[in-house]
């Protein structure tokens, strides 16, 4: 494959890391008072698992649809839900937009944040990064570099352009990383050719709290990452685990200090090992897809382990775009071509595998576990519902109109599924 063909192929993928595709933690983004049933694109636990509820397993354009709202602009981000409202980003009339709906699909307000920077590929948008909330405010980030905090009533608390402050985006493709909320800050990862870093912004006013260098000397496009860090809270504090540039790094969320780093994820020095799928953390391990979907690695996160002893296991398969889900002591990996694998996080032992029906469309949305079922949405807006009890047996196949890369949202006994063309509320 020549370089031009290769660039076209990766452009088809890159832009979608945060569409809901591509972060997460055992507590990432949730809040203590439970006001946000879906506070970030990976859900209330930050790991692709939903809170208990009565969720549909079967639907179509004419069945179990509570409402459908056509969208007047393009966006690939996953919506969030907080304060009985839906918040989603999109580009409208060349402008970055945050749209607020009630749970019945009625518009409450919309706010704009600078000029939209259009996508480089048809599967992406200028609104790839998903919003997040701390239960008090909504935080948004766009490909243009515009970042903002907005109150639930639509009042803009603060906004500025990250690229104007820290330097232009040098990604070959479309921004994918979503912002992450720690106890005190909004953290954004910038991993690209040239200066790469994590920056923590004060949630109250957007001022810089700390900035941690993450420049790693790796080949060409391998510098570039579309992943979102995984945040884990533990008795020692908060730690951010970040995948990109052929390394996994652990930084303190308090001051950004580097705790440890592990390289060796690109032993052949492949120039095009950009990373899209994000890590997921669970019970002393961070699970990292890499190598364009060719590897999956389990890394120990306990304090005091030497870096050369942290890798617990590695598999010669993975996912290039979808981020794994974690539920009840198991990892659920969705491959881009529909291979579902259930593994044990401590050993990498495969519990079962299931192959979804073959198609010329791939999976960009990340999987979600809800009520003992695994929901996998393909790019043609087809969602497969699998039984975990029966080792991935397909319960139902549900087709909607349009194209989907955003991850479905589960809250208030409804499934909110965004396509490029519309947002649906699905209920029993």
Secondary structure, 3 states (H helix, E strand, C coil): CCHHHHHHHHHHHCCCCCCCCCCCCCCCCCCCCCCCCECCCCCCCCCCECCCCCCCCCCECCECEEEEEECCCECCCCCEEECCEEEEEEEECCEEEEEEEECCCCEEEEEEEEECCCCCCCCCCCCCCCCEECCCEEEEECCCCEEEEEECCCCEEEEEEHHHHHCCCCCCCCCCCCCEECCCEEEEEECCCCCCEEEEEECCCCCEEEEEECCCCCCHHHHCECCCCEEEEECCEEEEEEEECCEEEEEECCCCCEEEEECCCCCCCCCCCCECCCCEEECCEEEEEEHHHCEEEEEECCCCCCHHHCEEEEECCCCCCCCCEEECCEEEEECCCCEEEEECCCCCCEEEEEECCCCCCCCCCCCEEECCEEEEECCCCEEEEEECCCCCEEEEEEECCCCCCCCCEEECCEEEEECCCEEEEECC
